[in-house]
Amino acid sequence: QVFHSIQRTCFDLLKVVERYQKRLCALSQEENEMGRFLKQQGNQDKTRAGKIMHATGKNLCYSSQLRLSLRHPLSRLYQDVHTFRCRAVADTWLTMQRMEEARTEYRGALLWMKDVSQELDPDTYKQLEKFRQVQTEVRASKMRFDKLTNDVCQKVDLLGASRCNLLSSTLTAYQSALLQFWEKTASMMSAVQDCFKGYQPYEFWASESLQDPMKKLSENPTEEDADKREDKEGDGQDIDTCSWYKEKNKHANLATCMKENGKIIHAVHMKRSLGSVCSKPVYSKPLDICPKKNLLAELGEVAEGEDGEKDDLALLNEIMNAPSDADFGSAWQAVFGGELSQWPMPSPAE
């Protein structure tokens, strides 16, 4: 079990180190691209923020190069573990295979001795000699099995100890390289931070939860602002209502004057007043005291009165502008072909 555990963990360690190297290279490449991007943007921006971006990008590029220095101890670790697995683990596995073969031979010798002992006859010299040969074979197989078992135990113990020494020596170099990398990176970033200390940063809002509370208060209207807005709307409605009452009183006075001055004057002034009413703006928000229905009803009554007075004026014009006899005679001659005097006029008796 110990041997199989060492064999499996060595194989897993090789796969982990290989993936770690690939991702380390990818991270270093991305960090270098980020540094180059910040340097490019910093060169375009001439403000203090551009200087910060340029310095940060320069440090990121240098950090990506330092990160690649970690590959050397990792490569050494991979090579050492691979060599350990191919040689030490493989040699121990061969020894275990020989031990299993010796165990099988020893069990076979024991079964053979059991069969011979059941058929043994003490009076027969040949059977006794055969039993001694089998017994000698069993002893020899047992010695080989014990020797290989001892070798396997020693090799497994030595395998575990050698793997510990290998990992400790290799990982010590990786640990020192990693500490050196982080110390240099931290010192560079601290220097950049100290150089630009006190600079007013930009304000970024990634989501609602990250917004400044003061900005939220400035964006959301308060209750006082809402009250002021309602007061302004109320004042506007009052102004509309007052102007509407003035128009109504003006039309009422005009109608009274028209009734006193007669039908013709009434019709003329009503026509003018209707024109002025149509030219006035209609307010969309009168108060509930004088709704729209009352105003429309009054306008309808005025329109009906105007139609009746127009009929009276038309009849009066027909009477006053009746055609003369000469005009009637010419019309008669055009229709019947003769003069009006040639036709006998009926008497009143007829």
Helices and strands as residue ranges (DSSP letters): H 2-44, H 48-68, H 71-84, I 85-89, H 90-118, H 125-195, G 208-210, H 213-219, H 223-261, H 263-279, H 292-320, H 325-336, G 340-342
